[in-house]
Amino acid sequence: MPSFPHPGSVSICEINRDLITAESLSDDVAKDTYGKILGMVFSPVPFQPDQLARPPSPDQDDQQVATTASTKGLLQTLQGILNRSLTPLFHPNHVNLLPEVDLQGVSWHQHKHIIAFISGPNQVIVRDFEDSEGKEPCILANESQREVKVLEWRPNGGRQLSVACNGGICIWAASFPGSAASVRSGASSFLGTLSRGSGVRYTLVDFLRSHNGEQISALSWSPDGRYLASGSYESSSFTIWDVAQGLGTPIRRGLGGISMLKWSPTGDYFFSAKFDGTFYLWETNTWTSEPWSSTSGFVKGASWDPDGHMILLTFSKSSTLGSIHFASKPPSLDAHLLPVELPEIMSLTNSQTIEKIAWDASGERLAVSFKDGDELYRGLIAIYDVRRTPLISASLIGFIRGPGDNPKPLAFSFHDKFKQGPLLFVCWSSGFCCTYPLIFRSHVLP
């Protein structure tokens, strides 16, 4: 039987397919359950959830920004695609649909126990769990960082964080004693503002202005950390940035505003989705794309498997996931879309729609939140054991319940490289962000 956390309890961790609960959040409980196994405890991080309740602003920045020239290599190829496109300019506004999308409000650092999450309309909190006890989380705020929607750590870029906001992208970098982060040459003079908080400090080292002043609502780094893709619900094109040079090239396919961008873990493929129900698979060798369409609404969540051979999708009008399997090796775009049934979502919770998904980088655990449903299950996160051979199949392990009154998951994400099993970080509407170790490997357990 799936583990069910009774009302009034809080979830702590998984131990071998058993989701452990307690009466309240406590570091002592964490030490007694998973602390002895992992050698560390992940304390909850408080924040002010009422600051996140504001709806996204439909107002556009009237400032016009000239399109920058392309550079050699990848950006030359992308500029060629833009020049060949005959699609007319079209800037739909999908602000009313944006809250439905699984915006990436939480991001784990790839190689360290550091989490960043959106903690207010204009601010981000960074929490380093490896820092010594007593250190306060670091707050990132700047006058250029308005209406934050998405964030993501830069792969292989040290401690650099990209934050999508109104009019562009803020790039923050850690500054250490005696070694301050450097602002990109040619960047605006207002950059360099230090973050508030103790411990490692962060400097705003760049601001990448969106080409038409749009609100950026989608981000995805290439696996090598050189290129950053950005998109907006206000625009039908997305941009590939060469971050070191601060240069971006827009790519246009179709008419709908962008709902989702996801680079594959190997970098061979790129996924883009739009609010009109269309989505595109790109191969990044020549940047050729293949269009797809959905009858189940638009793509509101997407997650690649660790090998980059398949991608899981959730749609705005379905309780069934879709999985795209590539039939052959890159750069082939030959692929198949297959359903992935999660029958318990309807049979147990009585929910008709999946809300958010997160897939562990090992491919073994899937976290799923769902909309509405019976009061007993409302606000819980379902945890699935996943198998990928020959096709994706998922079996329900149980549910995770957050702390406080009527908690609902606002955003959640898995740590990509934690060696001792998946780490799931969840920001709850009750004002706590909690880490849940999912421990099931035999070499970790005593």
GUTITOR-863848 format. One record per residue (C-alpha): residue number from 1; residue in three letters; chain; x, y, z. Coordinates in Angstrom, 1 decimal, decimal comma, padded with zeros to 4 digits. Layout:
N
(NUM ALA A (X Y Z))
...
//
This chain:
446
(1 MET A (000,0 000,0 000,0))
(2 PRO A (001,3 003,5 -000,7))
(3 SER A (002,4 005,5 002,3))
(4 PHE A (-000,1 008,1 003,3))
(5 PRO A (000,8 011,0 005,7))
(6 HIS A (-002,2 011,6 007,9))
(7 PRO A (-003,5 015,1 008,5))
(8 GLY A (-001,5 016,9 011,2))
(9 SER A (001,7 015,0 010,4))
(10 VAL A (004,7 016,2 008,4))
(11 SER A (006,8 014,2 006,0))
(12 ILE A (010,5 013,7 006,7))
(13 CYS A (012,2 011,4 004,2))
(14 GLU A (011,9 008,1 002,4))
(15 ILE A (013,7 005,0 003,6))
(16 ASN A (013,4 002,0 001,2))
(17 ARG A (009,9 002,9 -000,2))
(18 ASP A (008,6 003,9 003,2))
(19 LEU A (007,8 007,6 003,5))
(20 ILE A (008,6 008,6 007,1))
(21 THR A (006,4 011,1 008,9))
(22 ALA A (006,6 012,9 012,3))
(23 GLU A (004,3 015,1 014,4))
(24 SER A (006,3 018,3 013,7))
(25 LEU A (009,4 019,6 011,9))
(26 SER A (012,5 019,0 013,9))
(27 ASP A (016,3 018,7 013,3))
(28 ASP A (016,3 016,0 016,0))
(29 VAL A (013,7 013,9 014,1))
(30 ALA A (015,8 014,4 010,9))
(31 LYS A (019,0 013,2 012,7))
(32 ASP A (017,2 010,1 014,0))
(33 THR A (015,8 009,2 010,6))
(34 TYR A (018,2 010,1 007,8))
(35 GLY A (020,9 012,2 009,5))
(36 LYS A (022,9 009,2 010,7))
(37 ILE A (022,8 007,8 007,1))
(38 LEU A (023,7 011,0 005,2))
(39 GLY A (025,9 012,6 007,9))
(40 MET A (024,0 015,9 007,6))
(41 VAL A (020,6 017,5 008,2))
(42 PHE A (018,7 019,8 005,9))
(43 SER A (016,9 022,3 008,1))
(44 PRO A (013,8 024,0 006,8))
(45 VAL A (014,2 027,5 005,3))
(46 PRO A (011,4 030,0 006,2))
(47 PHE A (010,1 032,7 003,9))
(48 GLN A (007,1 034,9 003,5))
(49 PRO A (004,6 033,1 001,2))
(50 ASP A (002,1 036,0 001,0))
(51 GLN A (004,6 037,9 -001,1))
(52 LEU A (004,3 035,3 -003,8))
(53 ALA A (000,5 035,5 -004,1))
(54 ARG A (000,6 038,5 -006,4))
(55 PRO A (-000,5 037,7 -010,0))
(56 PRO A (001,9 038,2 -012,8))
(57 SER A (001,8 041,7 -014,3))
(58 PRO A (000,5 042,0 -017,9))
(59 ASP A (002,3 045,3 -018,4))
(60 GLN A (005,1 045,4 -020,8))
(61 ASP A (008,2 047,4 -020,7))
(62 ASP A (008,0 049,9 -023,6))
(63 GLN A (011,8 050,2 -023,8))
(64 GLN A (013,0 048,9 -027,2))
(65 VAL A (016,3 047,1 -027,3))
(66 ALA A (018,2 046,6 -030,5))
(67 THR A (019,0 043,0 -031,6))
(68 THR A (022,7 042,3 -031,2))
(69 ALA A (024,8 040,9 -033,9))
(70 SER A (025,5 037,2 -033,9))
(71 THR A (028,9 035,7 -033,1))
(72 LYS A (030,7 032,8 -034,8))
(73 GLY A (029,8 029,2 -034,3))
(74 LEU A (026,4 028,4 -032,8))
(75 LEU A (025,0 031,9 -032,9))
(76 GLN A (025,8 032,2 -036,7))
(77 THR A (023,8 029,0 -037,3))
(78 LEU A (020,9 030,3 -035,2))
(79 GLN A (020,9 033,7 -037,0))
(80 GLY A (020,6 031,8 -040,3))
(81 ILE A (017,5 030,0 -039,0))
(82 LEU A (016,0 033,4 -038,0))
(83 ASN A (016,7 034,9 -041,4))
(84 ARG A (015,1 031,9 -043,2))
(85 SER A (012,0 032,1 -041,1))
(86 LEU A (008,9 033,5 -042,9))
(87 THR A (006,7 033,5 -039,9))
(88 PRO A (005,2 036,9 -039,3))
(89 LEU A (005,9 038,8 -036,1))
(90 PHE A (003,3 038,1 -033,5))
(91 HIS A (003,5 038,9 -029,8))
(92 PRO A (000,5 037,2 -028,0))
(93 ASN A (000,0 037,8 -024,3))
(94 HIS A (-000,6 034,7 -022,3))
(95 VAL A (-000,4 036,3 -018,8))
(96 ASN A (-003,6 034,6 -017,7))
(97 LEU A (-002,2 031,1 -018,5))
(98 LEU A (001,2 031,7 -016,9))
(99 PRO A (000,2 030,6 -013,4))
(100 GLU A (-000,7 027,2 -014,9))
(101 VAL A (002,9 026,6 -016,0))
(102 ASP A (005,4 024,8 -013,9))
(103 LEU A (007,7 027,8 -013,5))
(104 GLN A (011,1 026,8 -012,2))
(105 GLY A (011,0 028,6 -008,9))
(106 VAL A (013,6 026,3 -007,2))
(107 SER A (017,0 025,3 -008,4))
(108 TRP A (019,7 023,1 -006,8))
(109 HIS A (023,4 023,8 -007,5))
(110 GLN A (024,8 020,9 -009,6))
(111 HIS A (027,8 020,1 -007,4))
(112 LYS A (027,1 021,6 -004,0))
(113 HIS A (024,3 021,5 -001,3))
(114 ILE A (023,1 025,0 -002,2))
(115 ILE A (019,5 025,8 -003,1))
(116 ALA A (018,1 029,0 -004,6))
(117 PHE A (014,4 029,8 -004,7))
(118 ILE A (012,1 032,7 -005,5))
(119 SER A (011,0 034,2 -002,1))
(120 GLY A (009,1 037,3 -003,3))
(121 PRO A (008,1 039,2 -006,4))
(122 ASN A (011,6 040,8 -006,7))
(123 GLN A (013,9 038,7 -004,6))
(124 VAL A (015,6 035,3 -004,4))
(125 ILE A (017,0 033,4 -001,4))
(126 VAL A (020,1 031,3 -001,6))
(127 ARG A (020,7 028,8 001,2))
(128 ASP A (024,0 026,9 001,5))
(129 PHE A (023,5 023,8 003,6))
(130 GLU A (027,3 023,2 003,8))
(131 ASP A (027,7 026,6 005,5))
(132 SER A (028,5 026,6 009,2))
(133 GLU A (025,6 026,7 011,7))
(134 GLY A (024,0 030,0 012,4))
(135 LYS A (024,6 031,5 008,9))
(136 GLU A (021,5 033,3 007,6))
(137 PRO A (020,3 032,6 004,0))
(138 CYS A (021,5 035,1 001,4))
(139 ILE A (018,9 037,5 -000,1))
(140 LEU A (019,5 038,6 -003,7))
(141 ALA A (017,7 041,8 -004,7))
(142 ASN A (018,4 044,6 -007,1))
(143 GLU A (016,5 047,4 -008,8))
(144 SER A (016,9 045,6 -012,1))
(145 GLN A (015,4 042,3 -010,7))
(146 ARG A (011,7 042,9 -011,0))
(147 GLU A (008,8 040,3 -011,3))
(148 VAL A (011,0 037,3 -010,9))
(149 LYS A (009,5 034,2 -012,6))
(150 VAL A (012,3 031,6 -013,0))
(151 LEU A (015,8 030,8 -011,9))
(152 GLU A (018,5 028,3 -012,7))
(153 TRP A (022,2 027,7 -011,6))
(154 ARG A (024,7 027,8 -014,3))
(155 PRO A (026,3 024,4 -015,0))
(156 ASN A (030,1 024,3 -014,7))
(157 GLY A (030,1 028,0 -013,9))
(158 GLY A (031,1 028,0 -010,2))
(159 ARG A (028,4 029,8 -008,2))
(160 GLN A (026,6 031,7 -010,9))
(161 LEU A (022,8 032,0 -010,9))
(162 SER A (020,5 033,2 -013,6))
(163 VAL A (017,2 034,9 -012,6))
(164 ALA A (014,5 035,6 -015,2))
(165 CYS A (012,7 038,9 -014,6))
(166 ASN A (010,9 041,8 -016,3))
(167 GLY A (013,0 043,1 -019,2))
(168 GLY A (015,8 040,6 -019,0))
(169 ILE A (017,9 038,2 -017,0))
(170 CYS A (020,0 038,9 -013,9))
(171 ILE A (023,3 037,0 -013,6))
(172 TRP A (024,6 036,7 -010,0))
(173 ALA A (028,0 035,3 -009,0))
(174 ALA A (029,5 034,5 -005,6))
(175 SER A (032,1 036,9 -004,2))
(176 PHE A (034,5 035,5 -001,7))
(177 PRO A (036,8 037,3 000,7))
(178 GLY A (039,7 038,7 -001,4))
(179 SER A (038,2 037,5 -004,6))
(180 ALA A (035,2 039,6 -005,8))
(181 ALA A (033,2 038,4 -008,8))
(182 SER A (033,9 040,5 -011,9))
(183 VAL A (031,3 042,4 -013,8))
(184 ARG A (031,3 041,6 -017,5))
(185 SER A (033,2 044,2 -019,6))
(186 GLY A (030,7 046,6 -021,2))
(187 ALA A (027,9 045,8 -018,8))
(188 SER A (025,9 048,6 -017,3))
(189 SER A (027,4 050,6 -014,4))
(190 PHE A (024,5 049,8 -012,0))
(191 LEU A (025,7 046,2 -011,8))
(192 GLY A (027,8 045,0 -008,9))
(193 THR A (025,3 045,4 -006,1))
(194 LEU A (026,1 043,1 -003,3))
(195 SER A (023,4 040,8 -001,9))
(196 ARG A (022,2 041,0 001,7))
(197 GLY A (023,0 038,2 004,2))
(198 SER A (025,9 036,5 006,0))
(199 GLY A (028,5 034,1 004,6))
(200 VAL A (029,3 034,1 000,9))
(201 ARG A (028,0 037,2 -000,8))
(202 TYR A (026,7 037,5 -004,4))
(203 THR A (027,3 040,2 -006,9))
(204 LEU A (025,1 041,1 -009,9))
(205 VAL A (027,7 040,7 -012,7))
(206 ASP A (025,4 041,1 -015,7))
(207 PHE A (022,0 041,9 -017,0))
(208 LEU A (021,0 040,4 -020,3))
(209 ARG A (018,2 042,6 -021,7))
(210 SER A (015,4 040,9 -023,6))
(211 HIS A (015,2 042,1 -027,2))
(212 ASN A (011,8 043,7 -026,9))
(213 GLY A (011,7 044,3 -023,2))
(214 GLU A (009,6 041,2 -022,5))
(215 GLN A (009,0 039,6 -019,2))
(216 ILE A (011,3 036,5 -019,2))
(217 SER A (009,4 033,5 -018,0))
(218 ALA A (011,5 030,5 -019,3))
(219 LEU A (015,2 029,7 -018,8))
(220 SER A (017,4 026,7 -019,7))
(221 TRP A (021,2 026,4 -019,6))
(222 SER A (023,1 024,3 -022,1))
(223 PRO A (024,9 021,4 -020,1))
(224 ASP A (028,3 023,0 -020,7))
(225 GLY A (027,1 026,3 -019,2))
(226 ARG A (028,2 028,3 -022,3))
(227 TYR A (024,7 029,1 -023,7))
(228 LEU A (021,5 030,2 -022,0))
(229 ALA A (018,1 029,9 -023,6))
(230 SER A (015,4 032,4 -022,6))
(231 GLY A (011,7 032,9 -023,6))
(232 SER A (008,6 034,8 -022,7))
(233 TYR A (004,9 034,2 -022,6))
(234 GLU A (004,7 037,6 -024,4))
(235 SER A (006,7 036,5 -027,5))
(236 SER A (006,7 033,7 -030,0))
(237 SER A (010,5 033,6 -030,2))
(238 PHE A (013,1 032,4 -027,8))
(239 THR A (016,7 033,6 -027,5))
(240 ILE A (020,0 031,8 -027,3))
(241 TRP A (022,6 033,8 -025,3))
(242 ASP A (026,4 033,6 -025,5))
(243 VAL A (026,6 034,7 -021,9))
(244 ALA A (030,4 035,4 -021,9))
(245 GLN A (029,9 038,0 -024,6))
(246 GLY A (026,4 039,1 -023,6))
(247 LEU A (025,1 038,5 -027,1))
(248 GLY A (021,7 036,9 -027,9))
(249 THR A (020,1 035,5 -031,1))
(250 PRO A (016,3 035,1 -031,3))
(251 ILE A (014,8 032,0 -032,8))
(252 ARG A (011,2 032,0 -034,1))
(253 ARG A (008,9 029,0 -034,8))
(254 GLY A (005,1 029,3 -034,8))
(255 LEU A (002,9 032,0 -033,2))
(256 GLY A (002,1 031,1 -029,6))
(257 GLY A (003,9 032,6 -026,6))
(258 ILE A (006,6 030,4 -025,0))
(259 SER A (005,5 028,2 -022,1))
(260 MET A (008,6 026,0 -021,6))
(261 LEU A (012,3 025,6 -022,6))
(262 LYS A (014,4 022,6 -021,7))
(263 TRP A (017,9 021,7 -022,9))
(264 SER A (018,7 018,0 -022,8))
(265 PRO A (021,3 016,7 -020,4))
(266 THR A (023,7 015,8 -023,2))
(267 GLY A (023,1 019,0 -025,1))
(268 ASP A (022,1 017,1 -028,3))
(269 TYR A (018,5 018,2 -028,1))
(270 PHE A (016,5 021,2 -027,1))
(271 PHE A (012,7 021,3 -026,3))
(272 SER A (010,5 024,4 -026,7))
(273 ALA A (006,8 024,6 -026,1))
(274 LYS A (004,1 027,2 -026,7))
(275 PHE A (000,7 028,2 -025,1))
(276 ASP A (-001,2 027,3 -028,3))
(277 GLY A (-000,5 023,5 -027,7))
(278 THR A (002,4 023,2 -030,2))
(279 PHE A (005,9 022,1 -029,1))
(280 TYR A (009,2 021,6 -031,0))
(281 LEU A (012,1 019,2 -030,8))
(282 TRP A (015,3 020,7 -031,9))
(283 GLU A (018,7 019,0 -032,6))
(284 THR A (021,5 021,3 -031,7))
(285 ASN A (024,0 020,3 -034,4))
(286 THR A (022,3 022,2 -037,2))
(287 TRP A (019,4 023,6 -035,2))
(288 THR A (016,7 021,8 -037,2))
(289 SER A (013,3 021,4 -035,5))
(290 GLU A (010,3 019,1 -035,8))
(291 PRO A (006,9 020,5 -034,8))
(292 TRP A (004,4 018,6 -032,7))
(293 SER A (000,9 019,4 -031,5))
(294 SER A (-001,2 018,4 -028,5))
(295 THR A (-004,9 017,8 -028,1))
(296 SER A (-004,5 017,8 -024,3))
(297 GLY A (-003,8 021,5 -023,9))
(298 PHE A (-000,4 023,2 -023,8))
(299 VAL A (002,8 021,7 -022,2))
(300 LYS A (003,0 023,0 -018,6))
(301 GLY A (005,9 020,8 -017,4))
(302 ALA A (008,8 018,9 -018,9))
(303 SER A (011,7 016,9 -017,6))
(304 TRP A (014,4 015,0 -019,5))
(305 ASP A (015,7 011,6 -018,4))
(306 PRO A (019,4 011,4 -017,4))
(307 ASP A (020,6 010,1 -020,8))
(308 GLY A (018,7 012,6 -022,9))
(309 HIS A (016,9 009,8 -024,8))
(310 MET A (013,4 010,7 -023,6))
(311 ILE A (011,4 013,6 -022,1))
(312 LEU A (008,4 013,5 -019,8))
(313 LEU A (005,6 016,0 -020,4))
(314 THR A (002,6 017,2 -018,5))
(315 PHE A (-000,3 018,9 -020,2))
(316 SER A (-002,8 021,5 -019,1))
(317 LYS A (-005,9 019,4 -019,7))
(318 SER A (-004,8 015,9 -018,7))
(319 SER A (-004,0 013,6 -015,8))
(320 THR A (-001,8 011,4 -018,1))
(321 LEU A (001,8 012,2 -018,8))
(322 GLY A (003,4 012,0 -022,2))
(323 SER A (006,8 010,6 -022,9))
(324 ILE A (008,8 011,3 -026,1))
(325 HIS A (011,2 008,6 -027,0))
(326 PHE A (013,9 009,1 -029,6))
(327 ALA A (014,0 006,2 -032,0))
(328 SER A (017,7 006,7 -033,0))
(329 LYS A (020,8 008,6 -032,0))
(330 PRO A (021,4 012,3 -032,4))
(331 PRO A (021,0 014,3 -034,6))
(332 SER A (017,9 012,3 -035,7))
(333 LEU A (014,6 013,8 -034,7))
(334 ASP A (012,7 010,6 -035,3))
(335 ALA A (010,6 010,2 -032,1))
(336 HIS A (007,4 008,7 -030,7))
(337 LEU A (005,0 010,2 -028,1))
(338 LEU A (003,6 007,6 -025,7))
(339 PRO A (001,2 008,0 -022,7))
(340 VAL A (002,5 007,4 -019,2))
(341 GLU A (-000,5 006,5 -017,0))
(342 LEU A (-000,6 007,5 -013,3))
(343 PRO A (-004,0 006,0 -012,5))
(344 GLU A (-003,8 006,7 -008,7))
(345 ILE A (-003,9 010,4 -009,4))
(346 MET A (-007,6 010,0 -010,4))
(347 SER A (-008,6 006,9 -008,4))
(348 LEU A (-007,1 008,0 -005,0))
(349 THR A (-007,1 011,8 -005,2))
(350 ASN A (-010,0 012,3 -007,6))
(351 SER A (-007,9 015,0 -009,3))
(352 GLN A (-008,4 015,5 -013,1))
(353 THR A (-005,2 017,4 -013,8))
(354 ILE A (-001,5 017,0 -013,0))
(355 GLU A (000,0 020,3 -011,9))
(356 LYS A (003,8 020,0 -011,6))
(357 ILE A (006,4 017,3 -012,1))
(358 ALA A (010,1 016,8 -011,2))
(359 TRP A (012,2 013,8 -012,3))
(360 ASP A (015,3 012,8 -010,3))
(361 ALA A (018,5 012,8 -012,3))
(362 SER A (019,0 009,1 -011,7))
(363 GLY A (015,6 008,5 -013,4))
(364 GLU A (014,4 006,5 -010,4))
(365 ARG A (012,1 008,9 -008,6))
(366 LEU A (009,3 011,2 -009,9))
(367 ALA A (007,5 013,8 -007,9))
(368 VAL A (004,0 014,9 -009,0))
(369 SER A (001,6 017,5 -007,7))
(370 PHE A (-002,0 017,7 -008,8))
(371 LYS A (-004,8 020,2 -008,9))
(372 ASP A (-007,8 020,2 -006,6))
(373 GLY A (-009,0 016,6 -005,8))
(374 ASP A (-010,5 015,3 -002,5))
(375 GLU A (-009,8 017,3 000,6))
(376 LEU A (-007,9 014,4 002,2))
(377 TYR A (-005,2 014,4 -000,6))
(378 ARG A (-005,3 018,1 -001,5))
(379 GLY A (-001,9 019,8 -001,4))
(380 LEU A (000,1 016,5 -001,2))
(381 ILE A (003,0 015,5 -003,5))
(382 ALA A (002,9 011,9 -005,0))
(383 ILE A (006,2 010,1 -005,1))
(384 TYR A (006,7 007,4 -007,8))
(385 ASP A (009,3 004,7 -008,4))
(386 VAL A (010,2 004,9 -012,1))
(387 ARG A (011,5 002,3 -014,5))
(388 ARG A (012,7 003,2 -018,0))
(389 THR A (013,2 -000,1 -019,8))
(390 PRO A (011,9 -000,7 -022,3))
(391 LEU A (009,3 002,1 -021,7))
(392 ILE A (008,6 004,4 -018,8))
(393 SER A (006,5 002,9 -016,1))
(394 ALA A (005,8 004,3 -012,6))
(395 SER A (004,5 002,8 -009,4))
(396 LEU A (003,2 004,9 -006,5))
(397 ILE A (005,3 004,8 -003,3))
(398 GLY A (003,2 007,3 -001,4))
(399 PHE A (002,6 011,0 -000,6))
(400 ILE A (004,5 013,8 001,0))
(401 ARG A (002,8 016,4 003,2))
(402 GLY A (004,2 019,8 004,0))
(403 PRO A (004,2 021,7 007,3))
(404 GLY A (001,7 024,2 008,5))
(405 ASP A (-002,0 024,8 007,8))
(406 ASN A (-003,3 023,5 004,4))
(407 PRO A (000,2 023,5 002,8))
(408 LYS A (000,3 023,4 -001,0))
(409 PRO A (003,5 023,0 -003,0))
(410 LEU A (004,5 026,2 -004,8))
(411 ALA A (007,6 024,8 -006,5))
(412 PHE A (009,9 021,8 -006,1))
(413 SER A (013,0 020,4 -007,6))
(414 PHE A (015,5 017,5 -007,3))
(415 HIS A (019,2 017,8 -006,7))
(416 ASP A (020,9 016,6 -009,8))
(417 LYS A (024,1 015,2 -008,4))
(418 PHE A (023,5 014,1 -004,8))
(419 LYS A (025,4 010,8 -004,5))
(420 GLN A (023,4 009,2 -001,7))
(421 GLY A (020,0 009,3 -003,4))
(422 PRO A (017,5 011,9 -004,6))
(423 LEU A (017,0 015,1 -002,6))
(424 LEU A (013,6 016,8 -003,2))
(425 PHE A (013,3 020,4 -002,2))
(426 VAL A (009,8 021,9 -001,8))
(427 CYS A (008,6 025,4 -001,2))
(428 TRP A (005,2 025,2 000,6))
(429 SER A (002,5 027,8 000,8))
(430 SER A (002,7 027,7 004,6))
(431 GLY A (006,0 029,5 004,5))
(432 PHE A (008,6 026,7 004,7))
(433 CYS A (010,9 025,3 002,2))
(434 CYS A (011,8 021,7 003,1))
(435 THR A (014,3 019,1 001,9))
(436 TYR A (013,3 015,4 001,6))
(437 PRO A (016,0 012,8 001,2))
(438 LEU A (014,7 009,8 -000,7))
(439 ILE A (017,0 007,0 000,4))
(440 PHE A (016,7 003,6 -001,2))
(441 ARG A (020,1 002,4 -002,5))
(442 SER A (021,5 -000,6 -000,6))
(443 HIS A (025,0 000,8 -000,4))
(444 VAL A (023,7 003,8 001,5))
(445 LEU A (021,5 002,0 004,0))
(446 PRO A (023,1 000,3 007,1))
//
